[in-house]
Amino acid sequence: MSRTALIHFKVIGKVQGVSFRYYTQKEASSLGLTGWCHNHPDESVEGVAFGQEPKVDKFRQYLSEGPSAASVQKVEYVKETYDPDEQTRTELLKGITEGFHVRRFGQSESIVKNGPKH
């Protein structure tokens, strides 16, 4: 079995107002990752993803491209760790134990349940 990976990421570019968080949640969920993301006040999207290393690697590829309406300039990895201990997972995942959640900046509850509003 492969090792686990946990990444704390920040995606910079035209990533707000283009359903980036919704598609990030959809991609992470399809890969079976646990985590969260939110719009950051500096107009980036920030988040944390945890799962099997090959799945996290596929997620990294998604983050570098984003959905078609987005324009990703770069992805910063604030923290990357492999086979993280429980304390690190709890701290970075902010208590999430399953699923991938979209949140508001500074709040812990999920806000997106049904996809983007058109």
Buried (B, 14 or more C-beta within 10 A) or exposed (E): EEEBBBBBBBBBBBBBEBBBBBBBBBBBBEBEBBBBBBBBEEEBBBBBBBBBBEBBBBBBEBBEEBBEEBEBEEBEEEEEBEEBEEEBBEEBBEEBEEBBBBBEEEEEEBEBEEEBEE
